[in-house]
């Protein structure tokens, strides 16, 4: 079978608190006190008090003295600090104490001996339940326990085995030979049998102990029927359900053994918990003969591989270690809570829910209880808008599902500057000398690392993430590029980036290694290819996340139940029908939509069959971040409050359908029909506008967004401009509005960067952009008639590209606009944009608007929805905050004026200042401040001595174009 490398026992280390417990036991008393941290004033000049972060201090009382720790963010850290202080006061060296601890092998023998004592038999312990049940077995099986149970049911014994052989962490079966070897050392009290995998007590328990231990179970029902899942090792056979009949006078493992075709339950091997660590859902399977030969020959079993026997890929995928032969998935066993046998039914629906919980998007879908409707959002905007489990917790859950170590989050903080300087001829921010960092593990443990700054103080934060195997081999490392104003936002956004990349991988599990690495690079993720592939090697055999093939889609299009009047095959959307009057209130990006819906499976195979799969009386999601399936959001954005809609979509992956189906057997049979699709019936109940819009609407009518468009439109009319470029056109609100008014414009151009705007986060050429283009196209085509206002528009074009680069095709337009864009960029990028647009694009007129930071106090005071404020900011309810979660900065009037004046002087432009919302004559000025740049004379670009740097030239990609001559 090959030689096994020598096993090096892992040295057991003890925390300060564990050492205090060994020395003082219950005499050590810990008391936690909550203290308020100190923070800087977040709104300079207004002297608004703020509460600092919540911290904890621990007081440890020992018989002879007491100590008090410093303040920490976590209770556990405060307790460990107090224990360490106490040890120092005692003159006790924790390092020296480790040498006094038992060797792991001796500790294992000691633990095994205790498990067979009279005291343990009556204890409320999961393994104690097995001991008591075994006493009800008859004949030569009386009192015998399968060895595989010891390491999985007794955490302490399992941890000792891991310290002896670290490989037990990844394969619990390797604990069996260690337990058998320890049993041989206590043969006077523990009995084993040659050729068998069971153990029992050598000397019988006293009758009174037996009577008292099992008397509480005498009134149990005669038998119980438990639904479980049979997982064949052959992938060609379907998973199906079975029923376990467990007698009240028997042992449930005997019932499982019968279903596995075993006459000897000692050969049953038991996996670790599947799903939640606290659950009793486990896999039961028989020990392979070759494994028994290895085990019983030299008690030195090698790590099992998938090359031997009848490898069960599905069961192995759930357990995280190799399983052979058929397996049974059941929720049954003994717990810490009761001496009675715990059991729950596991249906096929439960099985498929466990299956999709191993996919990043599946974990999120389950947290929202909307498997067919919810999608993992593409962006984390605010804690208030995010629905379902947060990204950090999703990532931790994903790691646990795949038997990985908890992710490590390293937050780096750079304190913000106390003042901003814009230097003449440039735009350099003051450098900050100090930074700080904090490392936090997924389980909540955290330690402060380098730097003098305080994590949690005012500044910007970035979060690095590392994911390793249980043996601490690094698999995934994420290095962020974006910074955030809050520690928690950095953690959540970084977690989401990792999840989105993992989701990309799970949607194309057969992608080549080169593509795997390139997609990871696009997300700023580094992977150890060999370790990554080994970790997820079974995924392609288990998951089937590909969409329907073209043959199935053709059948659907030919179906008589598909309304041919509204079809978007590229989106998989068919037969849309919206009913009800237009109320005028529709959702937009950033708003929260509330709907009710029912999703049906429709099948045609000679007859028309329709089965409900999923429904919600009220379901809430944020528009514009991909929080629901794209077909549903495409429909909702076309509806107004009070309207209802019905539409059909392509089938999602089968495992999602079966996870949503209550009657999986019936649904499975329908899926074999000739034509299948989903039908959604939805109603738009209400819409909540984004917080920024609500704040503005409370003070301004019309809203600031429309006032800004009106301001730009006035300048366009006055200048008789024929060409316009909208820099950072976003969702196209300005371009759309321009087509509703008569202007002199003959050519309009929009430019935006693909990842962040046109369709918000990587949906550039998807459904939402298609709808936007459809609206523009319709207006332009309609306006080709002489009676329409925009008669002069001859062409329109949209480019994908960064506005910090120069495309020579767009040189010298009549007017350029950049409305509420620069604050979404880092300050140095905003400054670079100013240089590039005035020095190289050279528009005759440039209009730039940005929020006035000084006006925020008035806006936030008028906020009508304080109850929906981000919980992280509850302690700063009166602080000056940015208006939008995505704003990287917001300038005061002085800062904006200095930036614009320096740019104008540098590039031969004049500049005048104005704004909308408020008044220039009253404090604090306009809510939205505007600079209008006008070019003086001939552009410097025409001078041969002023060439454009090559590294600033990029040709934008055309994503849509309209020409009147083509109509």
HELIX and SHEET records of a PDB file:
HELIX    1   1 UNK A   16  UNK A   24  1                                   9    
HELIX    2   2 UNK A   25  UNK A   27  5                                   3    
HELIX    3   3 UNK A   75  UNK A   89  1                                  15    
HELIX    4   4 UNK A   94  UNK A   97  1                                   4    
HELIX    5   5 UNK A   98  UNK A  100  5                                   3    
HELIX    6   6 UNK A  104  UNK A  115  1                                  12    
HELIX    7   7 UNK A  118  UNK A  121  1                                   4    
HELIX    8   8 UNK A  126  UNK A  134  1                                   9    
HELIX    9   9 UNK A  139  UNK A  141  5                                   3    
HELIX   10  10 UNK A  148  UNK A  153  1                                   6    
HELIX   11  11 UNK A  155  UNK A  164  1                                  10    
HELIX   12  12 UNK A  166  UNK A  169  5                                   4    
HELIX   13  13 UNK A  172  UNK A  174  5                                   3    
HELIX   14  14 UNK A  175  UNK A  185  1                                  11    
HELIX   15  15 UNK A  207  UNK A  214  1                                   8    
HELIX   16  16 UNK A  215  UNK A  217  5                                   3    
HELIX   17  17 UNK A  252  UNK A  259  1                                   8    
HELIX   18  18 UNK A  265  UNK A  267  5                                   3    
HELIX   19  19 UNK A  289  UNK A  298  1                                  10    
HELIX   20  20 UNK A  313  UNK A  319  1                                   7    
HELIX   21  21 UNK A  348  UNK A  356  1                                   9    
HELIX   22  22 UNK A  360  UNK A  368  1                                   9    
HELIX   23  23 UNK A  391  UNK A  401  1                                  11    
HELIX   24  24 UNK A  487  UNK A  507  1                                  21    
HELIX   25  25 UNK A  513  UNK A  522  1                                  10    
HELIX   26  26 UNK A  529  UNK A  535  1                                   7    
HELIX   27  27 UNK A  539  UNK A  542  1                                   4    
HELIX   28  28 UNK A  550  UNK A  558  1                                   9    
HELIX   29  29 UNK A  630  UNK A  636  1                                   7    
HELIX   30  30 UNK A  654  UNK A  660  1                                   7    
HELIX   31  31 UNK A  664  UNK A  670  1                                   7    
HELIX   32  32 UNK A  691  UNK A  699  1                                   9    
HELIX   33  33 UNK A  704  UNK A  719  1                                  16    
HELIX   34  34 UNK A  733  UNK A  738  1                                   6    
HELIX   35  35 UNK A  767  UNK A  782  1                                  16    
HELIX   36  36 UNK A  808  UNK A  810  5                                   3    
HELIX   37  37 UNK A  822  UNK A  824  5                                   3    
HELIX   38  38 UNK A  827  UNK A  836  1                                  10    
HELIX   39  39 UNK A  837  UNK A  841  3                                   5    
HELIX   40  40 UNK A  853  UNK A  855  5                                   3    
HELIX   41  41 UNK A  856  UNK A  861  1                                   6    
HELIX   42  42 UNK A  866  UNK A  868  5                                   3    
HELIX   43  43 UNK A  871  UNK A  876  5                                   6    
HELIX   44  44 UNK A  893  UNK A  906  1                                  14    
HELIX   45  45 UNK A  940  UNK A  942  5                                   3    
HELIX   46  46 UNK A  950  UNK A  952  5                                   3    
HELIX   47  47 UNK A  964  UNK A  966  5                                   3    
SHEET    1   A 3 UNK A  29  UNK A  36  0                                        
SHEET    2   A 3 UNK A  54  UNK A  61 -1                                        
SHEET    3   A 3 UNK A  66  UNK A  68 -1                                        
SHEET    1   B 3 UNK A 145  UNK A 146  0                                        
SHEET    2   B 3 UNK A 198  UNK A 201 -1                                        
SHEET    3   B 3 UNK A 190  UNK A 192 -1                                        
SHEET    1   C 5 UNK A 240  UNK A 247  0                                        
SHEET    2   C 5 UNK A 223  UNK A 231 -1                                        
SHEET    3   C 5 UNK A 327  UNK A 333 -1                                        
SHEET    4   C 5 UNK A 281  UNK A 286 -1                                        
SHEET    5   C 5 UNK A 268  UNK A 270 -1                                        
SHEET    1   D 4 UNK A 240  UNK A 247  0                                        
SHEET    2   D 4 UNK A 223  UNK A 231 -1                                        
SHEET    3   D 4 UNK A 327  UNK A 333 -1                                        
SHEET    4   D 4 UNK A 342  UNK A 344 -1                                        
SHEET    1   E 6 UNK A 446  UNK A 448  0                                        
SHEET    2   E 6 UNK A 435  UNK A 441 -1                                        
SHEET    3   E 6 UNK A 408  UNK A 415 -1                                        
SHEET    4   E 6 UNK A 459  UNK A 468 -1                                        
SHEET    5   E 6 UNK A 474  UNK A 478 -1                                        
SHEET    6   E 6 UNK A 525  UNK A 527 -1                                        
SHEET    1   F 6 UNK A 567  UNK A 568  0                                        
SHEET    2   F 6 UNK A 573  UNK A 579 -1                                        
SHEET    3   F 6 UNK A 644  UNK A 649 -1                                        
SHEET    4   F 6 UNK A 675  UNK A 688 -1                                        
SHEET    5   F 6 UNK A 592  UNK A 604 -1                                        
SHEET    6   F 6 UNK A 608  UNK A 622 -1                                        
SHEET    1   G 8 UNK A 909  UNK A 918  0                                        
SHEET    2   G 8 UNK A 926  UNK A 935 -1                                        
SHEET    3   G 8 UNK A 845  UNK A 851 -1                                        
SHEET    4   G 8 UNK A 815  UNK A 819  1                                        
SHEET    5   G 8 UNK A 723  UNK A 727  1                                        
SHEET    6   G 8 UNK A 747  UNK A 752  1                                        
SHEET    7   G 8 UNK A 795  UNK A 800  1                                        
SHEET    8   G 8 UNK A 957  UNK A 963 -1                                        
END                                                                             
